[in-house]
Amino acid sequence: MKIHNNHQLKDLRDKLNGSIQHNEDEELLQEQWNQLHSDMESQRAEDEGNWGGFGDE
């Protein structure tokens, strides 16, 4: 499952914390959450690297 927007991110979070009832595999949801955070950290590092070079020209 690829997270495409904030709504999907919030749904995944809410399924994991129990505020949304679901019948999905908790282990699979946790794996998706962990992958999402890894992807977001990578994107943040890339964005910060790009920002650091801005204006140095």
C-alpha positions in Angstrom: 0.0 0.0 0.0 1.5 3.3 -1.0 0.4 6.3 1.0 -0.8 9.0 -1.5 -2.2 11.7 0.8 -2.7 12.9 4.3 -6.1 11.2 4.6 -4.6 7.8 4.0 -1.7 8.6 6.4 -4.3 9.5 9.1 -6.3 6.4 8.4 -3.3 4.2 8.8 -2.4 6.0 12.1 -5.9 5.7 13.4 -6.1 1.9 12.6 -2.9 1.4 14.5 -4.0 3.3 17.6 -7.4 1.7 17.6 -9.6 4.7 16.9 -10.7 3.2 13.6 -12.1 -0.3 13.6 -10.7 -2.6 10.9 -10.1 -6.2 10.1 -6.6 -5.8 8.7 -3.4 -7.5 9.8 -1.8 -5.4 12.6 1.7 -6.6 11.7 1.1 -5.5 8.0 -0.2 -2.1 9.1 2.9 -1.7 11.4 5.2 -2.6 8.5 3.4 0.0 6.3 3.7 2.6 9.0 7.4 1.9 9.5 8.1 2.1 5.7 6.2 5.3 5.5 8.3 6.9 8.2 11.5 5.7 6.6 10.3 7.2 3.2 9.4 10.5 4.9 12.7 10.7 6.7 14.5 10.1 3.4 12.4 12.8 1.7 13.0 15.2 4.5 16.8 14.7 4.3 16.7 15.3 0.5 14.6 18.4 1.0 16.9 19.8 3.6 19.9 19.1 1.4 18.2 21.0 -1.5 17.3 23.9 0.8 20.9 24.1 2.1 22.1 24.7 -1.4 19.6 27.4 -2.2 21.0 30.9 -2.4 24.6 29.7 -2.3 25.0 30.5 -6.0 
